[in-house]
Amino acid sequence: MFVEWMMGLAPGWVTAIPGLSRAAQLKALGNGVVSQQAAGAVRLLLERAHRT
């Protein structure tokens, strides 16, 4: 699914779950955190913590 690709997830990370409707897949992906953004935020916080 395009949303998985845009979030940097492996193909089928959400869409390969048996019994999960398309609406539920999109909801899960929409409520998810983009791992690259989370990693960037943690890196920024750690840099700021080490400066003080």
C-alpha positions as CSV (number, residue, x, y, z in Angstrom):
1,M,0.0,0.0,0.0
2,F,1.2,3.5,-0.8
3,V,0.8,4.7,2.8
4,E,3.1,1.9,4.0
5,W,5.7,3.0,1.5
6,M,5.4,6.7,2.4
7,M,5.9,5.9,6.0
8,G,9.0,3.8,5.3
9,L,7.4,0.5,6.4
10,A,8.0,-2.8,4.8
11,P,5.4,-3.9,2.3
12,G,2.6,-5.8,4.1
13,W,3.5,-4.4,7.6
14,V,-0.1,-3.5,8.1
15,T,-1.8,-4.6,4.9
16,A,-0.9,-8.3,5.3
17,I,-2.7,-8.7,8.6
18,P,-5.5,-11.2,8.0
19,G,-9.0,-10.0,8.5
20,L,-8.1,-6.3,8.7
21,S,-10.4,-4.3,6.5
22,R,-9.0,-1.5,4.3
23,A,-10.6,1.1,6.5
24,A,-9.0,-0.4,9.6
25,Q,-5.6,-0.6,7.7
26,L,-5.8,3.1,6.8
27,K,-6.9,4.0,10.3
28,A,-3.9,2.1,11.8
29,L,-1.5,3.7,9.4
30,G,-3.0,7.1,9.9
31,N,-2.6,6.8,13.7
32,G,1.0,5.5,13.3
33,V,4.2,7.4,13.9
34,V,6.6,7.8,11.0
35,S,9.7,6.1,12.3
36,Q,12.0,8.5,10.5
37,Q,10.4,11.5,12.2
38,A,10.4,9.8,15.6
39,A,14.1,9.1,15.2
40,G,14.8,12.7,14.2
41,A,12.9,14.0,17.2
42,V,14.8,11.7,19.6
43,R,18.1,12.7,18.1
44,L,17.3,16.4,18.4
45,L,16.3,15.9,22.1
46,L,19.4,14.0,22.9
47,E,21.6,16.7,21.3
48,R,19.9,19.4,23.3
49,A,20.2,17.4,26.5
50,H,24.0,17.0,26.0
51,R,24.5,20.7,25.4
52,T,23.2,21.7,28.9
